[in-house]
Amino acid sequence: MISLSQVTKRYPGGYEALRGVSLTVESGEMAFITGHSGAGKSTLLKVMAAIERPSSGSVIVNGQNVGSLRARAVPFLRRNFGLIFQDQKLLFDRSAFDNVMLPLSVIGFDRREAARRARAALDKVGLLAREKANPVSLSGGEQQRLAIARAVVHRPAILIADEPTGNLDSVYAAEIGELFRSFNQVGVTVVIATHDMAFAARLKPRLIALDAGKLSA
Amino acid sequence: MKAWLWQHRDALATTIARLGRTPVATLLNLGVIGAALALPVGLYVTLDNLREFTRSLASDPQLSVFLALDAGKAAVEKTRARLSQHPGVRDARFVPRDQALKELKASTGLGDVVDSLPQNPLPDAFVVLPRERAPEALEKLRDDIAGWPGVTHVQLDTAWARRLEAGLKVARLAVGLLTTLFAFALVAVTFNTIRLQILTRREEIEVSKLIGATDGFIRRPFLYFGALQGLAGGIAAWAIVWVGVQLLNGALAELAVLYDARFALKPLGSGDSLSLLVFAAGLGWFGAWLSVSQHLARIEPR
């Protein structure tokens, strides 16, 4: 599903976030990328999701080489992913419901079908009753669940999350871990970067440890 | 196809909602665009009316051939014969001096003045319709006839109309220049409006790109916005000119009563109105397109 070989990412200024990383995430797998902050976890996720291009090496997603993809094809590749960002990137100028509608309008769903799917996604994360609320008025845990609803609403094959339990206490973190497990159980490939080892241990996923931009056994 | 239509409808709805969400800014923008377009459009309407006016006056060039005041019947008959044989003359109509005086009395409302004259000051005259309309031919014909005995003066009636026509040509050039300048202003206004919008919607654009939005999807609402704003500005300009024409017509009506004549300005015709709206919308779209292609590329999600 996602295959990296000898991937190096060098940022302008010479800082190397990734150094010769090779790994493969199979379809339907659940993998956690662990490591200290600054180990290159976020960069690895961005390279996997075609947000960053590798400086050298190759990234292959669904059989497509991200490095040689034409700019016009990138949006269509990105639709394979559901992304959950560290800073969530919710839009505060619209309701929770409209936040979840965004990916569907980007893809071009029929409005009625889109509304049905958006409500189903909100229901899945337990926010259906708050669909009209502005994200500002939601708690930290609710905002995170809203971000998850937005990431899964178009039923992506791959779910990628960066520190999804970042600021949450362990009860919320457990709930969110269960959500990811349930998506994985219906066949979604899940890749999560976290430094929360307790969170990682509970789900018993495959662990990919990063240290200073390299895989560490 | 249905999804594609839905996306366009959605973009249009979002755009209209955005215009409505900032009513003051929207109205001010429309005011600027409307006023900027109203200037050249107003001048164009004025010119159009003037051209219509001169055409009605000088549709057919005429020569007025005035005979001497003391010319007798024989001189009249002789001139009539020479005119009918001249190859450059299509038709010649005799206007006897008594009839000329009667017409003057009837048409100008100067009856009292005419009545108070001790004698008829008008000479016998011929109104000559030439066969050719070219200025050179007309001038040659005038010089020919002016040399005949008994003829005191030949008036070529198109000279002033031609001068006016030349003046109008200069004015039309001015309209063209003004239009270019104000078209530029419209593009600039739209460019800046869209730039501000892109800056304030930066987050939404970033997220949309991350989610897999194509450039076309992101660009669409901004292009619609530019075109709609241009269109609304065009409508504003049209309304400004229409109100201006109505106001001027009110004043002109008074003037016309004083001169015992009838003239009224015509507003912009339907074809020209449509061109104005299409032109304004097109310029707005173009300004938005310029702005979007300048600023959107710089927003790459990290």
Boltz contact constraints between the chains, C-beta under 6 A:
constraints:
  - contact:
      token1: [A, 75]
      token2: [B, 212]
      max_distance: 6.0
  - contact:
      token1: [A, 75]
      token2: [B, 214]
      max_distance: 6.0
  - contact:
      token1: [A, 78]
      token2: [B, 212]
      max_distance: 6.0
  - contact:
      token1: [A, 79]
      token2: [B, 212]
      max_distance: 6.0
  - contact:
      token1: [A, 83]
      token2: [B, 210]
      max_distance: 6.0
  - contact:
      token1: [A, 89]
      token2: [B, 207]
      max_distance: 6.0
  - contact:
      token1: [A, 91]
      token2: [B, 204]
      max_distance: 6.0
  - contact:
      token1: [A, 103]
      token2: [B, 211]
      max_distance: 6.0
  - contact:
      token1: [A, 106]
      token2: [B, 208]
      max_distance: 6.0
  - contact:
      token1: [A, 106]
      token2: [B, 211]
      max_distance: 6.0
  - contact:
      token1: [A, 106]
      token2: [B, 212]
      max_distance: 6.0
  - contact:
      token1: [A, 106]
      token2: [B, 213]
      max_distance: 6.0
  - contact:
      token1: [A, 108]
      token2: [B, 3]
      max_distance: 6.0
  - contact:
      token1: [A, 108]
      token2: [B, 7]
      max_distance: 6.0
